[in-house]
Amino acid sequence: MILEMKVPSPGESIKEVEIATWLVKDGDYVEKDQAIAEVDSDKATLELPAEMSGVITLKAEEGDTVAVGAVVCLIDTDAAKPAGSAPAAEAPKAEAPKAEAPKAEAPKAEPVQAPAATSYAAGTPSPAARKILDEKNIAPATVSGTGKGGRITKDDAVNAVPSMGTPTGGSRGTERTKLSMLRRKVAERLVSAKNETAMLTTFNEVNMTPINQIRNEYKDAFKAKHGGLGLGFMSFFTKAVTRALQLYPDVNSMMDGDYKIAYDFADISIAVSGPKGLMVPVVRNAELLTFRGIEAEIKRLALRARDGQITVDDMTGGTFTITNGGVFGSMLSTPIINPPQSGILGMHNIIERPIAVNGKVEIHPMMYVALSYDHRIIDGRESVGFLVAVKEALENPVELLMNGDAKRALEL
C-alpha cells in the first residue's frame, strides 16, 4: 500500500510551512514515528514523524513552501526492510558517467553569447530587474546579463550584490542563504511593529542590591529544596511586571481596530534565543505563579526552545513581553513591541556604578530598564507609572513581592 503523507496543521492560523531539512533520503526505509523532516512554520520549527514503516519517496525539496494538507512524501508500506543501504547508494554512482554528455554541449552555448557585447540589449535591465536594482542601489553597468543579447533578467538582479570596493588581498568570500520561514516572519513582524504602531520607549534604572542580597542568602536552599531549580532574576522581574500590570491595566491591553481588548490575566512572553533564532514562549497566568512556579516554567520552556522542541501552542498568545539583552552584555536598548501586544520590558546587564544614597556616594549594582509601548493605547502617565512600579517592586522585593516573608514566598 502506498501511504500519502500530508503536512499536518501546526496551528489554526498557519496555512503553509517550509521544508527546512529532510532527515532521510529518497528511497530510504523509515520506521513508524521516525523523524523524517524538519518543517518551519512562521512560529516554530517542528519535526515530521513517519506515519508508517516503509520505503519513502520524497515529493518536495528542501526550501520548498508547501500548503498545510499537501502531500510531501509517499511511504510504500509493503516494501520489505532492506538488509543494507549500500546497493541503493551505488545507483547514483553508476549514472555518473552519463552526466558528462551535457558537458560536451557546453561550448556550443558560448558562441551564442558572443554577440551580446555589441547587441543593443546588452546591459539593459528588464523593467522588473531595473526595479530590483534600484532598490538595491546597484548600477546596471556592474551587472552581467544572462538574458537574450546580454539583457539583465530579474534573476540577474535578484542575485546581484553591491560592490564591496577594490580588493586589496585576503579572503573575500560571500555566502547567500535563504532565511527560514520563522526568521522571515520575525522580520516581517518587527517591521510591522515599527511601521504600524506609535512606539515610544521610556527608561529607568534599578538598584539590584536587594535582589542580590535575597539570592545570595537563599539561592542554595532554594536549589536544594526545589530539585536543583535556580533562583534567577527572571522570577523577580516577572512578579514585578504582573504586579505593575494590575496597577496599570492599559499596559496589559491590545488594540483591535476601533476597540481596546483588556485582559484580567497576565500571560508573560519571555524572549529566548534558540538554535533557529528568536523564540517567545509564554508563561500562562504568571500572576498566579509563585517564584518556584515561574522559575520552573521558564526553565521548561527554555529547554524546549534550545532543543528545538518548542511548539506553536507554547508561543501562542501572550499579553506582555520581557526580553533580557543583558545576558549578551547589552547595557541599554529600545526593545521592539511584540504585536499585537502593547508593551515590552527590556532588561540589561548589571554594572556597579556610584549613586547617591542619603547624601552619600555609594557603589551599587545597577541595571537600566526600558519599556517600549504603543502610544495609541498607553499614555505617558501609564507607561512611566508602570515602569516606576516595576522599579519600586525590584528595589523593595520583600515587602512588595513577598508579603514581608521571603522564606515563605520562596517555599523554604
C-alpha angles and dihedrals in degrees: 000000000000112000118202111216112209130193108263120222110262091193145342097266096044115096101167142021137197125235100238100176136353108221091195135044130241108276096021120137110240131194124228112275091012112142105250102170146008114228126195121217125180089265109034148354113252135187120238111216124205111256094208140007118263146087113317128220115194118224099180135049129229108274094027117135111223132183121247106266094028120130111253101170145001126229120204100211093185093060115108120238106260121236091230142352097230097098092051090052092053095058096077090048092057090055094048096095089057089065089068093071096075089049090065090058095050095089090056090065094056098068089055090060094046096084090050091090092062097035117110088231094057110120093002113129123219115243092261091046092048091053091052093046091050090052090050092044091233121148113234089226089068093055124083111221121222097185128100111308091003095299115163109244130203090257090053090054094046091052095043117110127199118259114268094203131257110327116237099188137287130081115323102171122153133197128203115201131170116247116242118253089249092054092046091051092048090051091049093050093047092052089045091052091052094046102038104039133063091234121186132169129217124190140208138161131238130209102224096192096103093050092046090052092052093047093047091050100044110019095094093048090044091053093047094047097046103046101266095317112152125228102229136169095260095074091054092048093046092051091047091050095049090050091050091047090057090051094046107029094174088074087058094056139086138212120245108181107291092349137081120222113208123193128209091201133062117229102180118205112211115203111222133173113241134179090264095047135264116006126184110196118181130238103211121223091354090173089071097048127097124225088266092048093051094047092048093050094046090049091049093050094043092053091049090050093048092049093046092245097116113128132213090248090056089060101036119110125358127166099209135013134221119196125184113205088164092084087068094045100263112157098186136001144154106240118211120239117255102230134261086023119092102215145034130185118216120207121197141189122297116243128178108240136167113256135172113258118178091336094312132102112243133170115236137166104260133189129193113222126196132198117199112192143171106255090200090075105015121061125209093257092057095043096049092040091051093052092046089051089053090049093049093050093049093048093047103030099151094059101033103032104024103038090241096300116091096179093053093046090052090047093238 
